[in-house]
């Protein structure tokens, strides 16, 4: 859980996609793939989210190569902990749902 709140699905997939360094277009592609097409990020939405995640210290903008315009981002240790907390929260939700449905 992040700061006491659940992550949005888009934020969850952005963080998940940044376990390895990735540029914006790669983040958009992987997020759409992992979500089965449910999460489609427009460039403006993505870069607003990336700026916010950088400000929180959850991701890091990597230094660019001199001749490259591509910006690559990667998950920080703080971001990894947030992501692990969210995975645990989602697992608890699913486990509780399955347990209650089995009792019917």
C-alpha positions in Angstrom: 0.0 0.0 0.0 1.3 3.5 -0.8 1.0 6.1 1.9 -2.1 4.4 3.2 -3.9 4.3 -0.1 -4.3 1.7 -2.8 -2.5 2.4 -6.1 -4.5 3.0 -9.2 -4.3 0.3 -11.8 -2.3 2.6 -14.1 0.2 3.4 -11.4 0.5 -0.2 -10.4 1.4 -1.2 -14.0 3.7 1.7 -14.5 5.7 0.7 -11.4 5.6 -3.0 -12.4 6.9 -2.1 -15.9 9.9 -0.2 -14.3 11.4 -3.2 -12.4 13.8 -2.9 -15.4 14.8 0.4 -17.0 12.3 1.4 -19.7 11.5 4.4 -21.8 8.1 6.0 -22.1 6.9 4.1 -25.2 8.1 0.8 -23.6 6.1 1.6 -20.5 3.0 2.3 -22.5 3.4 -1.0 -24.5 4.1 -3.2 -21.4 1.3 -1.6 -19.4 -1.2 -2.3 -22.1 0.1 -5.9 -22.6 0.1 -6.7 -18.8 -3.4 -5.3 -18.3 -4.9 -7.2 -21.2 -5.6 -3.9 -22.9 -7.6 -2.4 -20.0 -5.0 0.3 -19.3 -4.1 2.4 -22.2 -1.8 5.3 -21.3 -1.7 8.4 -23.5 1.6 10.2 -23.6 0.4 13.2 -21.6 -1.1 11.0 -18.9 2.0 8.8 -18.7 4.5 11.7 -18.4 2.4 13.4 -15.8 2.4 10.1 -13.8 6.1 9.7 -14.3 6.8 13.2 -13.0 4.6 12.5 -9.9 6.3 9.2 -9.3 9.7 10.8 -9.6 8.7 13.5 -7.1 7.6 10.7 -4.6 10.9 9.0 -5.0 9.3 5.8 -6.3 11.1 5.9 -9.7 14.2 7.6 -11.0 15.0 9.2 -14.3 18.2 7.7 -15.6 20.9 9.9 -17.1 20.5 10.1 -20.8 23.2 9.3 -23.3 24.5 12.4 -25.0 22.9 11.7 -28.4 19.6 10.2 -27.1 16.3 12.0 -26.6 14.8 8.9 -25.0 14.2 9.2 -21.3 14.6 6.0 -19.3 13.1 5.4 -15.9 13.6 2.7 -13.3 12.0 1.7 -10.0 13.8 2.9 -6.8 14.0 0.8 -3.7 11.2 2.9 -2.2 9.1 2.2 -5.3 9.9 -1.5 -5.0 8.6 -1.5 -1.4 5.4 0.3 -2.5 4.9 -2.2 -5.3 5.5 -5.2 -2.9 3.0 -3.7 -0.5 0.4 -3.3 -3.2 0.9 -6.9 -4.4 0.4 -8.1 -0.8 -2.8 -5.9 -0.5 -4.2 -7.3 -3.8 -3.3 -10.9 -2.7 -5.3 -10.3 0.6 -8.3 -9.0 -1.4 -8.3 -12.0 -3.7 -7.8 -14.5 -0.9 -10.6 -13.0 1.2 -12.9 -13.0 -1.9 -12.1 -16.6 -2.7 -12.6 -17.6 1.0 -16.0 -15.9 1.3 -17.2 -17.3 -2.1 -16.2 -20.8 -1.1 -18.4 -20.5 2.1 -21.6 -19.9 0.1 
